[in-house]
Amino acid sequence: MRKLWTYSVSFWFWIEMFGSSIILFPIAVAIWIITMPFDHRRYYLHQFSCSWSNIAFWLNPLWRLKVSGKEKLDKKGTYVIVSNHQSGADILVLFTLRLHFKWVAKRSLFFVPFLGWNMAMNRYIALRRGKKSSMYKMMERSKRDLLKGNSMMIFPEGTRSKDGKLQPFKSGAFHLALETHLPILPIVITGTAEAIRKGGLLISRQHNLRVQILDPIPYEEFRGMEPKELAEVVYTKIETELAVLSEIVM
């Protein structure tokens, strides 16, 4: 009986995800065409993408999301945003913050019907893992976008965690913060590892998801640090908060 429930819930989740995408994608195309002449940052299209994510949560009542720390955000500010990465649900969760940012995401995601096409229209940044040339292009484009006032959303672990535990951080995001003199915004996510397991399609039953926005770290606090040293500092902040939140969610 429990397996039947899990399969039914999972079937509904993926049906509503792709069903709503089919309905919402033409609206995204219309916004893209109408705003293209004056909205070079794709602000309005990104905000619609955030609403798209909120609709997905509304259609999936089994996931209860709590976001804390929004008062710490400057909606007009520009950040290098870094978050732990537990599952594909993290993308939906982070969209609900309604911050203006560009994703750095693996290239294959941009070919997913509707969702990936919307990512391309938003001018999110594609990365081919393991290719130095792709990494170089990603870093250069990210720097340009940051200097234009677009925050960057990066998972410094590089890929989803298999067990929900924090993996070592790569230094790319911290190079960007040091080169652009922009603040780092650490974010901690819990609960999504159990909501959708890595490499699987099954959705858990009723589950609590939580997002904690930590204090932004201004450039003055890490000026002169090496990227790897800065990565370790931010890693410790996220690891500490993750341990606290995991106990709360459980």
Phi and psi in degrees as GROMACS dihedral restraints (atoms count N, CA, C in turn):
[ dihedral_restraints ]
;  ai    aj    ak    al  type     phi  dphi    fc
    3     4     5     6     1   -65.4    20    10
    4     5     6     7     1   -39.8    20    10
    6     7     8     9     1   -64.3    20    10
    7     8     9    10     1   -40.9    20    10
    9    10    11    12     1   -61.1    20    10
   10    11    12    13     1   -41.6    20    10
   12    13    14    15     1   -62.2    20    10
   13    14    15    16     1   -45.6    20    10
   15    16    17    18     1   -61.3    20    10
   16    17    18    19     1   -44.7    20    10
   18    19    20    21     1   -64.6    20    10
   19    20    21    22     1   -38.8    20    10
   21    22    23    24     1   -66.3    20    10
   22    23    24    25     1   -44.8    20    10
   24    25    26    27     1   -63.5    20    10
   25    26    27    28     1   -42.6    20    10
   27    28    29    30     1   -65.0    20    10
   28    29    30    31     1   -41.9    20    10
   30    31    32    33     1   -60.9    20    10
   31    32    33    34     1   -44.5    20    10
   33    34    35    36     1   -62.9    20    10
   34    35    36    37     1   -42.5    20    10
   36    37    38    39     1   -59.2    20    10
   37    38    39    40     1   -49.8    20    10
   39    40    41    42     1   -71.9    20    10
   40    41    42    43     1   -31.3    20    10
   42    43    44    45     1   -65.2    20    10
   43    44    45    46     1   -46.9    20    10
   45    46    47    48     1   -69.2    20    10
   46    47    48    49     1   -32.8    20    10
   48    49    50    51     1   -63.2    20    10
   49    50    51    52     1   -52.2    20    10
   51    52    53    54     1   -79.4    20    10
   52    53    54    55     1   -29.4    20    10
   54    55    56    57     1   -65.0    20    10
   55    56    57    58     1   -45.5    20    10
   57    58    59    60     1   -67.1    20    10
   58    59    60    61     1   -32.1    20    10
   60    61    62    63     1   -64.9    20    10
   61    62    63    64     1   -40.2    20    10
   63    64    65    66     1   -61.9    20    10
   64    65    66    67     1   -38.7    20    10
   66    67    68    69     1   -74.4    20    10
   67    68    69    70     1   -40.8    20    10
   69    70    71    72     1   -84.7    20    10
   70    71    72    73     1   -24.5    20    10
   72    73    74    75     1   -60.3    20    10
   73    74    75    76     1   -43.4    20    10
   75    76    77    78     1   -59.4    20    10
   76    77    78    79     1   -33.1    20    10
   78    79    80    81     1   -66.3    20    10
   79    80    81    82     1   -41.0    20    10
   81    82    83    84     1   -61.0    20    10
   82    83    84    85     1   -41.0    20    10
   84    85    86    87     1   -62.5    20    10
   85    86    87    88     1   -42.6    20    10
   87    88    89    90     1   -62.4    20    10
   88    89    90    91     1   -44.6    20    10
   90    91    92    93     1   -62.1    20    10
   91    92    93    94     1   -41.9    20    10
   93    94    95    96     1   -59.8    20    10
   94    95    96    97     1   -45.5    20    10
   96    97    98    99     1   -68.6    20    10
   97    98    99   100     1   -44.8    20    10
   99   100   101   102     1   -67.0    20    10
  100   101   102   103     1   -39.7    20    10
  102   103   104   105     1   -92.7    20    10
  103   104   105   106     1    -9.3    20    10
  105   106   107   108     1   -54.2    20    10
  106   107   108   109     1   -41.5    20    10
  108   109   110   111     1   -64.0    20    10
  109   110   111   112     1   -28.7    20    10
  111   112   113   114     1  -122.0    20    10
  112   113   114   115     1   -16.5    20    10
  114   115   116   117     1  -106.4    20    10
  115   116   117   118     1    76.3    20    10
  117   118   119   120     1   -70.5    20    10
  118   119   120   121     1   -20.7    20    10
  120   121   122   123     1   -85.7    20    10
  121   122   123   124     1    -6.6    20    10
  123   124   125   126     1    60.3    20    10
  124   125   126   127     1    37.9    20    10
  126   127   128   129     1   -63.1    20    10
  127   128   129   130     1   -48.4    20    10
  129   130   131   132     1   -68.5    20    10
  130   131   132   133     1   -37.5    20    10
  132   133   134   135     1   -66.9    20    10
  133   134   135   136     1   -39.5    20    10
  135   136   137   138     1   -64.1    20    10
  136   137   138   139     1   -40.7    20    10
  138   139   140   141     1   -63.7    20    10
  139   140   141   142     1   -36.9    20    10
  141   142   143   144     1   -65.1    20    10
  142   143   144   145     1   -37.8    20    10
  144   145   146   147     1   -63.0    20    10
  145   146   147   148     1   -35.6    20    10
  147   148   149   150     1   -64.0    20    10
  148   149   150   151     1   -42.4    20    10
  150   151   152   153     1   -64.5    20    10
  151   152   153   154     1   -38.0    20    10
  153   154   155   156     1   -55.0    20    10
  154   155   156   157     1   -45.1    20    10
  156   157   158   159     1   -64.9    20    10
  157   158   159   160     1   -41.4    20    10
  159   160   161   162     1   -62.5    20    10
  160   161   162   163     1   -36.1    20    10
  162   163   164   165     1   -63.8    20    10
  163   164   165   166     1   -40.3    20    10
  165   166   167   168     1   -61.0    20    10
  166   167   168   169     1   -38.8    20    10
  168   169   170   171     1   -69.1    20    10
  169   170   171   172     1   -39.5    20    10
  171   172   173   174     1   -63.5    20    10
  172   173   174   175     1   -35.4    20    10
  174   175   176   177     1   -79.6    20    10
  175   176   177   178     1    -9.2    20    10
  177   178   179   180     1  -120.2    20    10
  178   179   180   181     1    82.3    20    10
  180   181   182   183     1   -68.9    20    10
  181   182   183   184     1    -7.2    20    10
  183   184   185   186     1   -75.3    20    10
  184   185   186   187     1   -20.3    20    10
  186   187   188   189     1  -102.1    20    10
  187   188   189   190     1   123.4    20    10
  189   190   191   192     1  -107.5    20    10
  190   191   192   193     1   119.7    20    10
  192   193   194   195     1  -108.3    20    10
  193   194   195   196     1   131.9    20    10
  195   196   197   198     1  -123.6    20    10
  196   197   198   199     1   126.9    20    10
  198   199   200   201     1  -114.0    20    10
  199   200   201   202     1   128.0    20    10
  201   202   203   204     1  -122.4    20    10
  202   203   204   205     1   145.4    20    10
  204   205   206   207     1    97.2    20    10
  205   206   207   208     1    10.2    20    10
  207   208   209   210     1   -61.4    20    10
  208   209   210   211     1   -25.7    20    10
  210   211   212   213     1   -66.1    20    10
  211   212   213   214     1   -14.7    20    10
  213   214   215   216     1   -81.9    20    10
  214   215   216   217     1    -9.8    20    10
  216   217   218   219     1   -88.5    20    10
  217   218   219   220     1   141.4    20    10
  219   220   221   222     1  -103.5    20    10
  220   221   222   223     1   104.8    20    10
  222   223   224   225     1   -59.5    20    10
  223   224   225   226     1   -22.6    20    10
  225   226   227   228     1   -95.6    20    10
  226   227   228   229     1    -1.2    20    10
  228   229   230   231     1   -81.3    20    10
  229   230   231   232     1   166.5    20    10
  231   232   233   234     1  -119.2    20    10
  232   233   234   235     1   127.5    20    10
  234   235   236   237     1  -129.9    20    10
  235   236   237   238     1   155.5    20    10
  237   238   239   240     1   -94.2    20    10
  238   239   240   241     1   105.0    20    10
  240   241   242   243     1   -93.4    20    10
  241   242   243   244     1   127.9    20    10
  243   244   245   246     1  -126.0    20    10
  244   245   246   247     1   138.2    20    10
  246   247   248   249     1  -141.9    20    10
  247   248   249   250     1   151.6    20    10
  249   250   251   252     1   -68.9    20    10
  250   251   252   253     1   161.0    20    10
  252   253   254   255     1  -132.8    20    10
  253   254   255   256     1   108.7    20    10
  255   256   257   258     1  -105.4    20    10
  256   257   258   259     1   -32.9    20    10
  258   259   260   261     1  -165.0    20    10
  259   260   261   262     1   177.2    20    10
  261   262   263   264     1   -63.1    20    10
  262   263   264   265     1   -22.1    20    10
  264   265   266   267     1   -66.2    20    10
  265   266   267   268     1   -18.4    20    10
  267   268   269   270     1   -58.6    20    10
  268   269   270   271     1   -34.8    20    10
  270   271   272   273     1   -64.6    20    10
  271   272   273   274     1   -45.8    20    10
  273   274   275   276     1   -60.7    20    10
  274   275   276   277     1   -43.0    20    10
  276   277   278   279     1   -62.0    20    10
  277   278   279   280     1   -45.8    20    10
  279   280   281   282     1   -73.3    20    10
  280   281   282   283     1   -28.3    20    10
  282   283   284   285     1   -61.6    20    10
  283   284   285   286     1   -32.1    20    10
  285   286   287   288     1   -66.9    20    10
  286   287   288   289     1   -11.9    20    10
  288   289   290   291     1   -69.5    20    10
  289   290   291   292     1   -22.9    20    10
  291   292   293   294     1    61.9    20    10
  292   293   294   295     1    22.5    20    10
  294   295   296   297     1   -77.5    20    10
  295   296   297   298     1   149.2    20    10
  297   298   299   300     1   -84.9    20    10
  298   299   300   301     1   117.8    20    10
  300   301   302   303     1  -152.9    20    10
  301   302   303   304     1   166.9    20    10
  303   304   305   306     1  -110.7    20    10
  304   305   306   307     1   134.6    20    10
  306   307   308   309     1   -78.9    20    10
  307   308   309   310     1   145.9    20    10
  309   310   311   312     1  -105.6    20    10
  310   311   312   313     1   116.0    20    10
  312   313   314   315     1  -138.9    20    10
  313   314   315   316     1   156.1    20    10
  315   316   317   318     1   -63.9    20    10
  316   317   318   319     1   144.6    20    10
  318   319   320   321     1   -58.8    20    10
  319   320   321   322     1   -35.7    20    10
  321   322   323   324     1   -60.5    20    10
  322   323   324   325     1   -27.0    20    10
  324   325   326   327     1   -65.4    20    10
  325   326   327   328     1   -27.0    20    10
  327   328   329   330     1   -72.0    20    10
  328   329   330   331     1   -10.0    20    10
  330   331   332   333     1   -99.5    20    10
  331   332   333   334     1    -1.2    20    10
  333   334   335   336     1   -69.3    20    10
  334   335   336   337     1   126.9    20    10
  336   337   338   339     1   -53.9    20    10
  337   338   339   340     1   138.0    20    10
  339   340   341   342     1    68.6    20    10
  340   341   342   343     1   -62.9    20    10
  342   343   344   345     1   -65.0    20    10
  343   344   345   346     1   -48.5    20    10
  345   346   347   348     1   -67.5    20    10
  346   347   348   349     1   -37.7    20    10
  348   349   350   351     1   -64.3    20    10
  349   350   351   352     1   -37.6    20    10
  351   352   353   354     1   -65.1    20    10
  352   353   354   355     1   -37.4    20    10
  354   355   356   357     1   -60.0    20    10
  355   356   357   358     1   -42.5    20    10
  357   358   359   360     1   -64.3    20    10
  358   359   360   361     1   -42.9    20    10
  360   361   362   363     1   -63.0    20    10
  361   362   363   364     1   -32.1    20    10
  363   364   365   366     1   -76.4    20    10
  364   365   366   367     1    -6.0    20    10
  366   367   368   369     1    60.9    20    10
  367   368   369   370     1    39.4    20    10
  369   370   371   372     1   -70.5    20    10
  370   371   372   373     1   165.4    20    10
  372   373   374   375     1  -105.3    20    10
  373   374   375   376     1   122.5    20    10
  375   376   377   378     1   -88.2    20    10
  376   377   378   379     1   144.5    20    10
  378   379   380   381     1  -134.4    20    10
  379   380   381   382     1   129.2    20    10
  381   382   383   384     1   -93.3    20    10
  382   383   384   385     1   113.6    20    10
  384   385   386   387     1   -64.8    20    10
  385   386   387   388     1   139.6    20    10
  387   388   389   390     1    83.9    20    10
  388   389   390   391     1    -1.7    20    10
  390   391   392   393     1  -108.8    20    10
  391   392   393   394     1   116.9    20    10
  393   394   395   396     1   -63.1    20    10
  394   395   396   397     1   -36.4    20    10
  396   397   398   399     1   -64.8    20    10
  397   398   399   400     1   -38.7    20    10
  399   400   401   402     1   -67.8    20    10
  400   401   402   403     1   -39.3    20    10
  402   403   404   405     1   -63.6    20    10
  403   404   405   406     1   -41.3    20    10
  405   406   407   408     1   -63.3    20    10
  406   407   408   409     1   -45.0    20    10
  408   409   410   411     1   -63.6    20    10
  409   410   411   412     1   -39.6    20    10
  411   412   413   414     1   -62.2    20    10
  412   413   414   415     1   -43.3    20    10
  414   415   416   417     1   -65.8    20    10
  415   416   417   418     1   -42.4    20    10
  417   418   419   420     1   -66.8    20    10
  418   419   420   421     1   -42.9    20    10
  420   421   422   423     1   -69.4    20    10
  421   422   423   424     1   -38.3    20    10
  423   424   425   426     1   -61.8    20    10
  424   425   426   427     1   -41.7    20    10
  426   427   428   429     1   -62.8    20    10
  427   428   429   430     1   -42.8    20    10
  429   430   431   432     1   -62.6    20    10
  430   431   432   433     1   -43.4    20    10
  432   433   434   435     1   -65.1    20    10
  433   434   435   436     1   -40.0    20    10
  435   436   437   438     1   -61.3    20    10
  436   437   438   439     1   -43.1    20    10
  438   439   440   441     1   -71.0    20    10
  439   440   441   442     1   -16.4    20    10
  441   442   443   444     1   -89.0    20    10
  442   443   444   445     1    -1.1    20    10
  444   445   446   447     1    98.0    20    10
  445   446   447   448     1    12.9    20    10
  447   448   449   450     1   -97.7    20    10
  448   449   450   451     1   119.8    20    10
  450   451   452   453     1   -65.2    20    10
  451   452   453   454     1   156.8    20    10
  453   454   455   456     1  -115.3    20    10
  454   455   456   457     1   134.9    20    10
  456   457   458   459     1  -106.2    20    10
  457   458   459   460     1   116.0    20    10
  459   460   461   462     1  -131.0    20    10
  460   461   462   463     1   137.7    20    10
  462   463   464   465     1   -96.5    20    10
  463   464   465   466     1   101.7    20    10
  465   466   467   468     1   -68.2    20    10
  466   467   468   469     1   -12.9    20    10
  468   469   470   471     1   -70.4    20    10
  469   470   471   472     1   -22.6    20    10
  471   472   473   474     1    90.4    20    10
  472   473   474   475     1   -27.9    20    10
  474   475   476   477     1  -156.8    20    10
  475   476   477   478     1   170.9    20    10
  477   478   479   480     1   -70.0    20    10
  478   479   480   481     1   145.6    20    10
  480   481   482   483     1   -74.0    20    10
  481   482   483   484     1   140.5    20    10
  483   484   485   486     1   -76.6    20    10
  484   485   486   487     1   -27.9    20    10
  486   487   488   489     1  -125.8    20    10
  487   488   489   490     1     8.1    20    10
  489   490   491   492     1    87.4    20    10
  490   491   492   493     1   -11.4    20    10
  492   493   494   495     1   -79.9    20    10
  493   494   495   496     1   148.8    20    10
  495   496   497   498     1   -69.9    20    10
  496   497   498   499     1   130.5    20    10
  498   499   500   501     1   -95.5    20    10
  499   500   501   502     1   163.9    20    10
  501   502   503   504     1   -57.2    20    10
  502   503   504   505     1   146.8    20    10
  504   505   506   507     1   -89.0    20    10
  505   506   507   508     1   139.1    20    10
  507   508   509   510     1   -82.4    20    10
  508   509   510   511     1   161.2    20    10
  510   511   512   513     1   -96.3    20    10
  511   512   513   514     1    -2.1    20    10
  513   514   515   516     1   -55.7    20    10
  514   515   516   517     1   -47.7    20    10
  516   517   518   519     1   -61.4    20    10
  517   518   519   520     1   -33.5    20    10
  519   520   521   522     1   -81.0    20    10
  520   521   522   523     1   -28.5    20    10
  522   523   524   525     1   -59.6    20    10
  523   524   525   526     1   -45.4    20    10
  525   526   527   528     1   -61.5    20    10
  526   527   528   529     1   -44.6    20    10
  528   529   530   531     1   -62.9    20    10
  529   530   531   532     1   -40.4    20    10
  531   532   533   534     1   -69.6    20    10
  532   533   534   535     1   -37.9    20    10
  534   535   536   537     1   -76.1    20    10
  535   536   537   538     1   -31.5    20    10
  537   538   539   540     1   -98.0    20    10
  538   539   540   541     1    -8.2    20    10
  540   541   542   543     1    62.7    20    10
  541   542   543   544     1    29.3    20    10
  543   544   545   546     1  -100.9    20    10
  544   545   546   547     1   153.2    20    10
  546   547   548   549     1   -70.1    20    10
  547   548   549   550     1   154.7    20    10
  549   550   551   552     1   -99.7    20    10
  550   551   552   553     1   135.0    20    10
  552   553   554   555     1  -114.4    20    10
  553   554   555   556     1   102.7    20    10
  555   556   557   558     1   -82.4    20    10
  556   557   558   559     1   138.9    20    10
  558   559   560   561     1  -131.1    20    10
  559   560   561   562     1   139.7    20    10
  561   562   563   564     1  -118.0    20    10
  562   563   564   565     1   130.1    20    10
  564   565   566   567     1  -117.2    20    10
  565   566   567   568     1   135.4    20    10
  567   568   569   570     1  -133.1    20    10
  568   569   570   571     1   153.0    20    10
  570   571   572   573     1    97.6    20    10
  571   572   573   574     1   -24.0    20    10
  573   574   575   576     1   -73.9    20    10
  574   575   576   577     1   -24.6    20    10
  576   577   578   579     1   -62.0    20    10
  577   578   579   580     1   -35.6    20    10
  579   580   581   582     1   -84.3    20    10
  580   581   582   583     1   -24.3    20    10
  582   583   584   585     1   -68.3    20    10
  583   584   585   586     1   -45.7    20    10
  585   586   587   588     1  -137.2    20    10
  586   587   588   589     1   115.3    20    10
  588   589   590   591     1   -72.2    20    10
  589   590   591   592     1   145.6    20    10
  591   592   593   594     1   -60.7    20    10
  592   593   594   595     1   132.1    20    10
  594   595   596   597     1    80.0    20    10
  595   596   597   598     1     3.8    20    10
  597   598   599   600     1  -121.4    20    10
  598   599   600   601     1   168.9    20    10
  600   601   602   603     1  -116.1    20    10
  601   602   603   604     1    -5.8    20    10
  603   604   605   606     1   -79.9    20    10
  604   605   606   607     1   138.2    20    10
  606   607   608   609     1  -102.6    20    10
  607   608   609   610     1   137.7    20    10
  609   610   611   612     1   -73.5    20    10
  610   611   612   613     1   168.5    20    10
  612   613   614   615     1   -73.6    20    10
  613   614   615   616     1  -162.3    20    10
  615   616   617   618     1   -49.0    20    10
  616   617   618   619     1   129.8    20    10
  618   619   620   621     1  -146.7    20    10
  619   620   621   622     1   145.8    20    10
  621   622   623   624     1   -96.9    20    10
  622   623   624   625     1   127.9    20    10
  624   625   626   627     1  -112.6    20    10
  625   626   627   628     1   141.7    20    10
  627   628   629   630     1  -138.0    20    10
  628   629   630   631     1   141.1    20    10
  630   631   632   633     1  -125.9    20    10
  631   632   633   634     1   128.7    20    10
  633   634   635   636     1  -119.6    20    10
  634   635   636   637     1   118.5    20    10
  636   637   638   639     1   -87.6    20    10
  637   638   639   640     1   120.8    20    10
  639   640   641   642     1   -86.4    20    10
  640   641   642   643     1   170.6    20    10
  642   643   644   645     1   -63.6    20    10
  643   644   645   646     1   131.7    20    10
  645   646   647   648     1   -58.5    20    10
  646   647   648   649     1   146.4    20    10
  648   649   650   651     1  -105.7    20    10
  649   650   651   652     1   106.7    20    10
  651   652   653   654     1   -68.6    20    10
  652   653   654   655     1   156.2    20    10
  654   655   656   657     1   -56.2    20    10
  655   656   657   658     1   -34.7    20    10
  657   658   659   660     1   -59.5    20    10
  658   659   660   661     1   -26.4    20    10
  660   661   662   663     1   -80.1    20    10
  661   662   663   664     1   -20.1    20    10
  663   664   665   666     1  -124.1    20    10
  664   665   666   667     1    10.3    20    10
  666   667   668   669     1   -54.1    20    10
  667   668   669   670     1   131.9    20    10
  669   670   671   672     1    88.1    20    10
  670   671   672   673     1    -8.6    20    10
  672   673   674   675     1   -74.2    20    10
  673   674   675   676     1   156.0    20    10
  675   676   677   678     1   -81.7    20    10
  676   677   678   679     1   149.9    20    10
  678   679   680   681     1   -53.9    20    10
  679   680   681   682     1   -42.1    20    10
  681   682   683   684     1   -66.3    20    10
  682   683   684   685     1   -37.5    20    10
  684   685   686   687     1   -64.9    20    10
  685   686   687   688     1   -43.4    20    10
  687   688   689   690     1   -64.4    20    10
  688   689   690   691     1   -39.4    20    10
  690   691   692   693     1   -59.8    20    10
  691   692   693   694     1   -39.3    20    10
  693   694   695   696     1   -67.9    20    10
  694   695   696   697     1   -38.1    20    10
  696   697   698   699     1   -63.1    20    10
  697   698   699   700     1   -47.4    20    10
  699   700   701   702     1   -69.6    20    10
  700   701   702   703     1   -37.7    20    10
  702   703   704   705     1   -56.0    20    10
  703   704   705   706     1   -45.5    20    10
  705   706   707   708     1   -62.8    20    10
  706   707   708   709     1   -41.0    20    10
  708   709   710   711     1   -62.2    20    10
  709   710   711   712     1   -45.9    20    10
  711   712   713   714     1   -70.0    20    10
  712   713   714   715     1   -41.6    20    10
  714   715   716   717     1   -61.0    20    10
  715   716   717   718     1   -42.8    20    10
  717   718   719   720     1   -63.4    20    10
  718   719   720   721     1   -46.7    20    10
  720   721   722   723     1   -69.2    20    10
  721   722   723   724     1   -34.3    20    10
  723   724   725   726     1   -62.6    20    10
  724   725   726   727     1   -40.4    20    10
  726   727   728   729     1   -63.4    20    10
  727   728   729   730     1   -41.3    20    10
  729   730   731   732     1   -65.7    20    10
  730   731   732   733     1   -48.5    20    10
  732   733   734   735     1   -67.0    20    10
  733   734   735   736     1   -34.3    20    10
  735   736   737   738     1   -61.3    20    10
  736   737   738   739     1   -37.3    20    10
  738   739   740   741     1   -67.2    20    10
  739   740   741   742     1   -37.7    20    10
  741   742   743   744     1   -67.4    20    10
  742   743   744   745     1   -46.5    20    10
  744   745   746   747     1   -63.3    20    10
  745   746   747   748     1   -40.0    20    10
